[in-house]
Amino acid sequence: LNTFFFQFVNPKSIIAGLTAVSLFVDTQNNFFQDSIIFVIVMFFIAIGSQATWCLMGTYLRKFATSEKFINNFNYTMSFLLIVCVIMFYV
């Protein structure tokens, strides 16, 4: 529950929200209508993404207790990190 409320001070989400509002809400015509539609759409997107993360976390919890899964996960993440660093210089 604390994580839910902490999302309101998440700088990344604030910047993304401000960018989305500046792109999709017309300040000249139908400002109120565009704002209401935007808030409703973003609400459903947020609920859907939160539900997806929760379901994925619940599903992956079964596997995360396995030593083999943890080792494979760590090797995969390490490999992807190395690939990302290499791609910065290519």
C-alpha positions as CSV (number, residue, x, y, z in Angstrom):
1,L,0.0,0.0,0.0
2,N,2.9,2.4,0.7
3,T,4.3,1.7,-2.8
4,F,0.9,2.7,-4.3
5,F,1.0,6.1,-2.5
6,F,4.7,6.6,-3.2
7,Q,4.0,6.5,-7.0
8,F,2.4,10.0,-6.7
9,V,5.9,11.5,-6.0
10,N,7.6,9.4,-8.7
11,P,9.6,11.9,-10.8
12,K,9.5,9.6,-13.9
13,S,5.8,9.3,-13.8
14,I,5.3,13.1,-13.2
15,I,7.5,13.9,-16.3
16,A,5.7,11.3,-18.4
17,G,2.3,12.7,-17.2
18,L,3.2,16.3,-18.0
19,T,4.5,15.3,-21.4
20,A,1.3,13.3,-22.2
21,V,-0.9,16.2,-21.1
22,S,1.0,18.7,-23.2
23,L,0.7,16.4,-26.2
24,F,-2.9,15.2,-26.0
25,V,-4.9,18.0,-24.3
26,D,-5.8,20.9,-26.6
27,T,-5.7,24.1,-24.6
28,Q,-7.5,26.1,-27.2
29,N,-10.6,24.0,-27.9
30,N,-12.5,21.7,-25.6
31,F,-9.9,21.8,-22.8
32,F,-12.3,20.5,-20.1
33,Q,-13.6,17.6,-22.3
34,D,-10.1,16.6,-23.5
35,S,-8.9,16.7,-19.8
36,I,-11.7,14.5,-18.6
37,I,-11.1,12.0,-21.4
38,F,-7.4,12.0,-20.8
39,V,-7.8,11.4,-17.1
40,I,-10.2,8.5,-17.7
41,V,-8.0,6.8,-20.3
42,M,-4.8,7.2,-18.1
43,F,-6.7,5.8,-15.1
44,F,-7.6,2.6,-17.0
45,I,-4.1,2.3,-18.3
46,A,-2.7,2.7,-14.8
47,I,-5.1,0.1,-13.4
48,G,-4.2,-2.3,-16.2
49,S,-0.4,-1.9,-15.8
50,Q,-0.6,-2.3,-12.0
51,A,-2.7,-5.4,-12.3
52,T,-0.2,-6.8,-14.8
53,W,2.7,-6.2,-12.5
54,C,0.9,-7.8,-9.6
55,L,-0.1,-10.9,-11.6
56,M,3.4,-11.3,-13.0
57,G,4.9,-11.0,-9.5
58,T,2.5,-13.5,-8.1
59,Y,3.2,-15.9,-11.0
60,L,7.0,-15.5,-10.8
61,R,7.1,-15.9,-7.1
62,K,6.7,-19.7,-7.6
63,F,9.9,-19.8,-9.7
64,A,11.9,-17.2,-7.8
65,T,12.4,-19.5,-4.8
66,S,14.3,-22.0,-7.0
67,E,18.1,-21.7,-6.9
68,K,18.3,-22.7,-10.6
69,F,15.9,-19.9,-11.6
70,I,17.8,-17.3,-9.6
71,N,21.1,-18.3,-11.2
72,N,19.6,-18.3,-14.7
73,F,18.0,-14.9,-14.0
74,N,21.2,-13.4,-12.7
75,Y,23.2,-14.7,-15.7
76,T,20.6,-13.4,-18.1
77,M,20.5,-9.9,-16.5
78,S,24.3,-9.7,-16.4
79,F,24.5,-10.6,-20.1
80,L,21.8,-8.0,-20.9
81,L,23.7,-5.4,-18.9
82,I,26.9,-6.1,-20.7
83,V,25.1,-5.9,-24.1
84,C,23.6,-2.5,-23.1
85,V,27.0,-1.2,-22.1
86,I,28.5,-2.4,-25.4
87,M,25.6,-0.8,-27.4
88,F,26.4,2.6,-25.8
89,Y,29.8,2.6,-27.5
90,V,28.8,1.1,-30.9
